[in-house]
């Protein structure tokens, strides 16, 4: 499990790449780019905290497959990768 700063889009992407590369045992530089699997901007937009004054209605969880692995990302700042 990898943690990231949900308010920082770059941290979200880095967290996903770090988690997938660790489980797949592959250098992140050698991995297929994340954008070929999921739109990083859209994913960051969904997971980022809401604007001030707009409470989140529960946590958001997004799951997708990458490199044959199940990737789950939570809006509170965690990434879990499983085979």
FIBAPA-961793 format. One record per residue: residue in one letter; x, y, z of N, C-alpha, C, O in turn. Coordinates in nm, 2 decimals. Example, Ala and Ser with C-alpha at 12.3 -4.5 7.8 and 13.67 -1.06 7.14 Angstrom:
2
A / 1.32 / -0.57 / 0.78 / 1.23 / -0.45 / 0.78 / 1.32 / -0.33 / 0.78 / 1.42 / -0.33 / 0.85
S / 1.28 / -0.22 / 0.71 / 1.37 / -0.11 / 0.71 / 1.29 / 0.00 / 0.79 / 1.34 / 0.11 / 0.80
***
This chain:
83
X / 0.09 / -0.12 / 0.00 / 0.00 / 0.00 / 0.00 / 0.09 / 0.12 / 0.00 / 0.19 / 0.13 / 0.07
X / 0.06 / 0.22 / -0.08 / 0.13 / 0.35 / -0.09 / 0.04 / 0.46 / -0.06 / -0.08 / 0.46 / -0.09
X / 0.09 / 0.56 / 0.01 / 0.01 / 0.68 / 0.05 / 0.05 / 0.79 / -0.04 / 0.17 / 0.80 / -0.08
X / -0.04 / 0.89 / -0.06 / -0.01 / 1.01 / -0.14 / -0.09 / 1.12 / -0.08 / -0.18 / 1.10 / 0.00
X / -0.06 / 1.24 / -0.13 / -0.13 / 1.37 / -0.09 / -0.24 / 1.38 / -0.19 / -0.22 / 1.42 / -0.30
X / -0.37 / 1.36 / -0.14 / -0.48 / 1.37 / -0.23 / -0.51 / 1.51 / -0.29 / -0.58 / 1.52 / -0.39
X / -0.45 / 1.61 / -0.23 / -0.46 / 1.75 / -0.29 / -0.36 / 1.78 / -0.40 / -0.36 / 1.89 / -0.45
X / -0.26 / 1.69 / -0.42 / -0.16 / 1.71 / -0.52 / -0.17 / 1.61 / -0.63 / -0.14 / 1.49 / -0.61
X / -0.21 / 1.65 / -0.75 / -0.23 / 1.56 / -0.86 / -0.10 / 1.48 / -0.90 / -0.11 / 1.37 / -0.93
X / 0.01 / 1.55 / -0.89 / 0.14 / 1.48 / -0.92 / 0.17 / 1.37 / -0.81 / 0.22 / 1.26 / -0.85
X / 0.13 / 1.39 / -0.69 / 0.14 / 1.29 / -0.59 / 0.05 / 1.17 / -0.61 / 0.09 / 1.06 / -0.58
X / -0.06 / 1.19 / -0.66 / -0.16 / 1.08 / -0.69 / -0.09 / 0.99 / -0.80 / -0.09 / 0.87 / -0.78
X / -0.05 / 1.05 / -0.91 / 0.01 / 0.98 / -1.02 / 0.14 / 0.91 / -0.97 / 0.16 / 0.79 / -1.00
X / 0.22 / 0.98 / -0.89 / 0.35 / 0.91 / -0.84 / 0.32 / 0.80 / -0.75 / 0.38 / 0.69 / -0.76
X / 0.21 / 0.81 / -0.67 / 0.17 / 0.70 / -0.58 / 0.13 / 0.58 / -0.65 / 0.16 / 0.47 / -0.62
X / 0.05 / 0.60 / -0.76 / 0.01 / 0.49 / -0.84 / 0.13 / 0.42 / -0.91 / 0.14 / 0.30 / -0.91
X / 0.21 / 0.50 / -0.97 / 0.33 / 0.44 / -1.04 / 0.42 / 0.37 / -0.94 / 0.47 / 0.26 / -0.97
X / 0.44 / 0.42 / -0.83 / 0.53 / 0.36 / -0.73 / 0.47 / 0.23 / -0.68 / 0.54 / 0.13 / -0.67
X / 0.34 / 0.23 / -0.65 / 0.27 / 0.10 / -0.61 / 0.27 / -0.01 / -0.71 / 0.30 / -0.12 / -0.68
X / 0.24 / 0.03 / -0.84 / 0.24 / -0.07 / -0.94 / 0.38 / -0.12 / -0.97 / 0.39 / -0.24 / -0.99
X / 0.47 / -0.03 / -0.98 / 0.61 / -0.08 / -1.01 / 0.66 / -0.17 / -0.90 / 0.74 / -0.27 / -0.93
X / 0.63 / -0.14 / -0.77 / 0.68 / -0.23 / -0.66 / 0.62 / -0.37 / -0.67 / 0.69 / -0.47 / -0.66
X / 0.49 / -0.38 / -0.70 / 0.42 / -0.51 / -0.71 / 0.46 / -0.58 / -0.83 / 0.48 / -0.71 / -0.83
X / 0.48 / -0.51 / -0.94 / 0.51 / -0.58 / -1.07 / 0.66 / -0.60 / -1.08 / 0.71 / -0.67 / -1.17
X / 0.74 / -0.55 / -0.98 / 0.88 / -0.56 / -0.98 / 0.95 / -0.52 / -1.11 / 1.02 / -0.59 / -1.17
X / 0.91 / -0.40 / -1.15 / 0.96 / -0.33 / -1.27 / 1.00 / -0.19 / -1.24 / 0.94 / -0.12 / -1.16
X / 1.10 / -0.14 / -1.31 / 1.15 / -0.01 / -1.29 / 1.04 / 0.09 / -1.35 / 0.99 / 0.06 / -1.46
X / 1.00 / 0.19 / -1.27 / 0.89 / 0.28 / -1.32 / 0.92 / 0.34 / -1.46 / 0.83 / 0.37 / -1.54
X / 1.05 / 0.36 / -1.49 / 1.09 / 0.41 / -1.62 / 1.05 / 0.32 / -1.74 / 1.03 / 0.36 / -1.85
X / 1.05 / 0.19 / -1.71 / 1.03 / 0.09 / -1.81 / 0.88 / 0.05 / -1.82 / 0.84 / -0.02 / -1.91
X / 0.80 / 0.11 / -1.73 / 0.65 / 0.08 / -1.74 / 0.58 / 0.16 / -1.85 / 0.63 / 0.26 / -1.89
X / 0.47 / 0.10 / -1.90 / 0.39 / 0.18 / -1.99 / 0.33 / 0.30 / -1.92 / 0.30 / 0.29 / -1.80
X / 0.33 / 0.41 / -1.98 / 0.28 / 0.53 / -1.92 / 0.13 / 0.51 / -1.86 / 0.05 / 0.45 / -1.92
X / 0.11 / 0.57 / -1.74 / -0.02 / 0.56 / -1.68 / -0.13 / 0.61 / -1.77 / -0.24 / 0.55 / -1.77
X / -0.11 / 0.71 / -1.85 / -0.21 / 0.77 / -1.94 / -0.26 / 0.67 / -2.04 / -0.37 / 0.69 / -2.10
X / -0.19 / 0.56 / -2.07 / -0.24 / 0.46 / -2.16 / -0.34 / 0.37 / -2.09 / -0.41 / 0.30 / -2.16
X / -0.35 / 0.38 / -1.96 / -0.45 / 0.29 / -1.89 / -0.57 / 0.38 / -1.84 / -0.68 / 0.34 / -1.85
X / -0.54 / 0.50 / -1.78 / -0.64 / 0.58 / -1.72 / -0.59 / 0.73 / -1.74 / -0.47 / 0.76 / -1.75
X / -0.69 / 0.82 / -1.76 / -0.66 / 0.96 / -1.77 / -0.62 / 1.02 / -1.64 / -0.70 / 1.03 / -1.55
X / -0.49 / 1.05 / -1.62 / -0.44 / 1.10 / -1.49 / -0.51 / 1.23 / -1.44 / -0.54 / 1.24 / -1.33
X / -0.54 / 1.32 / -1.54 / -0.61 / 1.44 / -1.50 / -0.75 / 1.41 / -1.45 / -0.79 / 1.47 / -1.35
X / -0.82 / 1.33 / -1.52 / -0.96 / 1.29 / -1.48 / -0.95 / 1.22 / -1.34 / -1.03 / 1.25 / -1.25
X / -0.86 / 1.13 / -1.32 / -0.85 / 1.06 / -1.20 / -0.82 / 1.15 / -1.08 / -0.88 / 1.14 / -0.98
X / -0.72 / 1.24 / -1.10 / -0.69 / 1.34 / -1.00 / -0.81 / 1.43 / -0.97 / -0.83 / 1.46 / -0.85
X / -0.89 / 1.47 / -1.07 / -1.00 / 1.55 / -1.05 / -1.11 / 1.48 / -0.97 / -1.17 / 1.54 / -0.88
X / -1.12 / 1.35 / -0.98 / -1.22 / 1.27 / -0.91 / -1.17 / 1.26 / -0.76 / -1.26 / 1.26 / -0.67
X / -1.04 / 1.23 / -0.74 / -0.99 / 1.20 / -0.61 / -0.96 / 1.32 / -0.52 / -0.95 / 1.31 / -0.40
X / -0.93 / 1.44 / -0.59 / -0.90 / 1.56 / -0.51 / -1.01 / 1.59 / -0.41 / -1.13 / 1.57 / -0.44
X / -0.97 / 1.65 / -0.30 / -1.07 / 1.70 / -0.20 / -1.16 / 1.80 / -0.27 / -1.12 / 1.88 / -0.36
X / -1.29 / 1.81 / -0.23 / -1.38 / 1.91 / -0.28 / -1.34 / 2.05 / -0.25 / -1.26 / 2.07 / -0.15
X / -1.39 / 2.15 / -0.32 / -1.37 / 2.29 / -0.29 / -1.42 / 2.32 / -0.15 / -1.51 / 2.25 / -0.10
X / -1.36 / 2.42 / -0.09 / -1.40 / 2.47 / 0.05 / -1.55 / 2.49 / 0.05 / -1.61 / 2.55 / -0.04
X / -1.61 / 2.44 / 0.15 / -1.76 / 2.47 / 0.17 / -1.84 / 2.35 / 0.11 / -1.96 / 2.35 / 0.13
X / -1.78 / 2.26 / 0.04 / -1.85 / 2.15 / -0.02 / -1.80 / 2.02 / 0.04 / -1.70 / 1.97 / -0.01
X / -1.87 / 1.97 / 0.14 / -1.83 / 1.85 / 0.20 / -1.84 / 1.73 / 0.11 / -1.93 / 1.72 / 0.02
X / -1.74 / 1.64 / 0.12 / -1.74 / 1.51 / 0.04 / -1.85 / 1.42 / 0.10 / -1.86 / 1.41 / 0.22
X / -1.92 / 1.35 / 0.02 / -2.02 / 1.26 / 0.06 / -1.96 / 1.12 / 0.07 / -1.99 / 1.03 / -0.02
X / -1.87 / 1.10 / 0.16 / -1.80 / 0.97 / 0.17 / -1.67 / 0.97 / 0.09 / -1.64 / 1.06 / 0.02
X / -1.60 / 0.86 / 0.11 / -1.47 / 0.84 / 0.03 / -1.50 / 0.79 / -0.11 / -1.60 / 0.72 / -0.13
X / -1.41 / 0.82 / -0.20 / -1.43 / 0.78 / -0.34 / -1.32 / 0.67 / -0.36 / -1.21 / 0.69 / -0.31
X / -1.36 / 0.56 / -0.43 / -1.26 / 0.46 / -0.46 / -1.27 / 0.43 / -0.61 / -1.38 / 0.42 / -0.66
X / -1.16 / 0.43 / -0.67 / -1.15 / 0.40 / -0.82 / -1.06 / 0.28 / -0.84 / -0.95 / 0.28 / -0.78
X / -1.11 / 0.19 / -0.91 / -1.03 / 0.07 / -0.94 / -1.01 / 0.05 / -1.09 / -1.10 / 0.08 / -1.17
X / -0.90 / 0.00 / -1.13 / -0.87 / -0.03 / -1.27 / -0.76 / -0.13 / -1.28 / -0.69 / -0.16 / -1.18
X / -0.74 / -0.18 / -1.40 / -0.63 / -0.28 / -1.42 / -0.52 / -0.22 / -1.49 / -0.54 / -0.14 / -1.59
X / -0.40 / -0.25 / -1.45 / -0.28 / -0.20 / -1.51 / -0.17 / -0.31 / -1.50 / -0.14 / -0.36 / -1.40
X / -0.11 / -0.35 / -1.62 / -0.01 / -0.45 / -1.62 / -0.06 / -0.58 / -1.56 / 0.02 / -0.66 / -1.50
X / -0.19 / -0.61 / -1.58 / -0.24 / -0.73 / -1.53 / -0.27 / -0.73 / -1.38 / -0.30 / -0.83 / -1.32
X / -0.25 / -0.61 / -1.31 / -0.27 / -0.60 / -1.17 / -0.40 / -0.52 / -1.14 / -0.43 / -0.43 / -1.22
X / -0.46 / -0.54 / -1.03 / -0.58 / -0.47 / -0.99 / -0.53 / -0.35 / -0.90 / -0.47 / -0.37 / -0.80
X / -0.56 / -0.23 / -0.95 / -0.51 / -0.11 / -0.88 / -0.64 / -0.04 / -0.82 / -0.73 / -0.01 / -0.89
X / -0.64 / -0.01 / -0.69 / -0.75 / 0.06 / -0.63 / -0.69 / 0.18 / -0.56 / -0.59 / 0.18 / -0.48
X / -0.75 / 0.30 / -0.59 / -0.70 / 0.43 / -0.54 / -0.82 / 0.49 / -0.46 / -0.93 / 0.50 / -0.51
X / -0.79 / 0.53 / -0.33 / -0.89 / 0.59 / -0.25 / -0.87 / 0.74 / -0.24 / -0.75 / 0.79 / -0.24
X / -0.97 / 0.82 / -0.22 / -0.96 / 0.96 / -0.22 / -0.90 / 1.02 / -0.09 / -0.86 / 1.13 / -0.09
X / -0.88 / 0.93 / 0.01 / -0.82 / 0.98 / 0.13 / -0.67 / 0.96 / 0.13 / -0.60 / 0.99 / 0.22
X / -0.61 / 0.91 / 0.01 / -0.47 / 0.91 / -0.01 / -0.40 / 0.78 / -0.01 / -0.29 / 0.77 / 0.04
X / -0.47 / 0.67 / -0.05 / -0.40 / 0.54 / -0.05 / -0.42 / 0.47 / -0.19 / -0.52 / 0.49 / -0.25
X / -0.32 / 0.39 / -0.22 / -0.32 / 0.31 / -0.34 / -0.29 / 0.17 / -0.30 / -0.19 / 0.14 / -0.22
X / -0.37 / 0.07 / -0.34 / -0.34 / -0.07 / -0.32 / -0.34 / -0.14 / -0.45 / -0.42 / -0.12 / -0.54
X / -0.24 / -0.23 / -0.47 / -0.22 / -0.30 / -0.59 / -0.22 / -0.45 / -0.55 / -0.15 / -0.49 / -0.46
X / -0.30 / -0.53 / -0.62 / -0.30 / -0.68 / -0.60 / -0.29 / -0.75 / -0.73 / -0.33 / -0.70 / -0.84
X / -0.25 / -0.87 / -0.72 / -0.24 / -0.96 / -0.84 / -0.37 / -1.02 / -0.87 / -0.39 / -1.09 / -0.97
***
